[in-house]
Amino acid sequence: MSDVLFGKVIGRGMERICYANPNNPKTCFKVSRLGHDVQSRREIHYFNFLKKRNISADFLPTYYGFKKTNEFLIIEQELFVSDDSTRAMLLGDYVKQASEAEIAQLELKLKEIKNEMIQKNIIISDIRPANMMVLEKSNEGLKRIVFLDGFGSPEFIPLPIYCPYFGKKKIERQWKKFCRYYYNEKQHG
């Protein structure tokens, strides 16, 4: 895998490496080796599912599609980085330096996101601070919270995606886990 082909490494997970797109500073590539691409295939399927049903949300990164080579499965999606007007950081890092007013604004936004997930039945299976990006606009405060990973449902028969009853149950379970991670980050911040 060549850094020249994909750009600079900006993240690593169990299955994938994330690269900046050298041809578009607003996107990145999530790259999996074929045969080790379960999560990527799930995410591609889920983003296409959402697109077909015209479901969107501000907390989802823009998905630009995928490409398959002889060796890799490559997802292109929106990239979040700091610039002159926006500060981007992982939610866990944000909580450690945020003021009480910023924490209150963050927690209100998190409640809104949870409610929208339930309303639209948007399934994210790995909700934790390390998989969430906070975007803050200069002089405006919190602009957006975006999930980076874990889109879709890993079950063999993904009932939560197709049935809002099971979707709500899964979303509630995921948020309960997230709250434990979040309060742990907040407490040690």
C-alpha positions in Angstrom: 0.0 0.0 0.0 1.7 3.2 -1.1 1.3 6.5 0.8 1.8 8.2 -2.6 -1.3 6.5 -4.0 -3.5 7.3 -1.0 -1.9 10.2 0.7 -0.9 10.7 4.3 -2.1 8.1 6.9 -4.6 9.9 9.2 -5.9 6.9 11.2 -5.8 3.2 11.8 -8.3 0.7 13.0 -8.5 -3.0 13.4 -9.5 -3.6 9.8 -8.7 -0.4 7.9 -6.2 2.4 7.4 -7.6 5.9 6.7 -5.7 8.1 4.3 -6.1 11.8 3.3 -7.1 12.1 -0.4 -4.2 13.8 -2.1 -6.5 15.0 -4.9 -9.3 16.4 -2.7 -8.6 17.9 0.7 -12.2 17.5 1.7 -12.3 13.7 1.5 -10.4 10.7 2.8 -10.1 7.0 1.9 -10.9 4.2 4.3 -8.9 1.3 2.9 -9.4 -2.4 3.7 -7.6 -5.4 2.3 -9.9 -7.7 0.4 -10.8 -10.6 2.7 -10.4 -8.3 5.7 -13.2 -5.9 4.7 -16.3 -7.0 6.6 -16.7 -3.5 8.2 -16.2 -1.7 4.9 -18.7 -3.9 3.1 -21.2 -3.3 5.8 -20.7 0.4 5.7 -21.0 0.6 1.9 -24.2 -1.5 2.0 -25.6 0.8 4.7 -24.7 4.1 3.1 -26.3 2.8 -0.2 -29.4 1.7 1.8 -29.7 5.2 3.4 -29.3 6.9 0.0 -31.9 4.7 -1.6 -34.4 5.7 1.1 -33.4 9.3 1.0 -32.3 9.3 4.6 -29.6 11.8 5.6 -28.4 13.4 8.8 -25.9 16.1 9.7 -24.1 13.6 12.1 -23.2 11.3 9.2 -20.2 12.0 7.0 -20.8 12.5 3.3 -20.3 9.3 1.5 -18.8 9.6 -2.0 -18.8 5.9 -3.0 -16.3 3.1 -3.1 -13.7 1.5 -5.4 -12.5 -2.1 -5.5 -9.1 -3.0 -6.7 -7.4 -6.4 -6.9 -6.2 -6.0 -3.3 -8.3 -3.3 -1.6 -11.8 -2.1 -0.9 -11.7 1.7 -0.7 -14.4 4.0 0.7 -14.3 7.7 0.0 -16.0 9.9 2.6 -15.9 13.4 4.0 -12.7 14.4 5.9 -12.8 16.5 9.1 -9.8 18.7 9.8 -9.2 22.0 11.4 -8.8 25.1 9.2 -8.9 28.9 9.6 -12.6 28.9 10.6 -13.2 25.5 12.1 -11.6 23.5 14.8 -12.0 19.7 14.5 -11.2 17.2 17.3 -12.3 13.9 18.7 -15.2 14.2 21.2 -13.0 12.8 24.0 -10.4 15.5 23.4 -13.1 18.2 23.2 -14.6 17.2 26.5 -11.2 17.4 28.3 -10.8 21.1 27.4 -14.4 22.4 27.1 -16.0 24.9 29.4 -19.1 24.2 31.4 -21.2 26.1 28.8 -19.6 24.2 26.0 -20.3 20.9 27.7 -24.0 21.9 28.2 -24.2 22.8 24.5 -22.5 19.5 23.6 -24.8 17.4 25.7 -27.9 19.1 24.3 -26.6 18.4 20.7 -26.0 14.7 21.7 -29.6 14.4 22.9 -30.8 15.9 19.6 -28.6 13.4 17.7 -30.0 10.4 19.7 -33.6 11.5 19.0 -32.9 12.0 15.3 -31.3 8.5 15.1 -34.4 7.0 16.7 -36.7 9.1 14.5 -34.9 8.1 11.3 -33.8 4.7 12.5 -30.1 5.4 11.7 -28.0 2.6 13.1 -24.4 3.2 14.3 -23.0 0.2 16.0 -19.9 1.7 17.7 -20.9 4.9 19.4 -18.0 6.1 21.5 -16.0 9.3 21.9 -13.1 7.9 19.8 -15.4 7.5 16.8 -17.0 11.0 17.0 -15.6 14.3 15.7 -16.6 17.7 17.1 -16.5 20.6 14.7 -16.5 24.0 16.3 -16.8 27.3 14.3 -14.7 30.3 15.3 -16.9 32.7 17.3 -20.0 30.5 16.8 -19.2 27.5 19.0 -20.3 23.9 18.4 -21.2 23.5 14.7 -21.5 19.7 14.2 -20.9 16.3 15.7 -20.1 13.6 13.2 -19.6 9.8 13.6 -16.6 8.4 11.9 -17.1 4.7 12.0 -19.5 1.8 12.7 -22.3 2.5 10.3 -24.9 -0.2 9.9 -25.7 -3.3 11.9 -23.3 -6.2 12.2 -26.0 -8.9 12.9 -26.2 -11.7 10.3 -29.8 -10.7 9.7 -29.7 -6.9 10.4 -33.3 -6.5 11.7 -32.5 -3.1 13.4 -31.9 -1.6 9.9 -35.2 -2.8 8.5 -37.5 -2.7 11.6 -37.7 0.6 13.6 -38.8 -1.4 16.7 -35.5 -3.4 16.7 -33.6 -0.3 15.5 -34.8 1.7 18.5 -33.8 -1.1 20.9 -30.3 -1.2 19.3 -29.9 2.6 19.3 -30.9 2.7 23.0 -28.3 0.0 23.9 -25.6 1.7 21.9 -26.3 5.1 23.6 -26.3 3.5 27.0 -22.8 2.1 26.3 -21.8 5.5 24.9 -22.9 7.3 28.1 -20.6 5.1 30.1 -17.6 6.0 27.8 -18.6 9.7 27.7 -19.0 10.2 31.5 -15.7 8.4 32.0 -14.0 10.8 29.6 -15.8 13.8 31.2 -14.8 12.6 34.7 -11.1 12.3 33.8 -11.0 15.4 31.6 
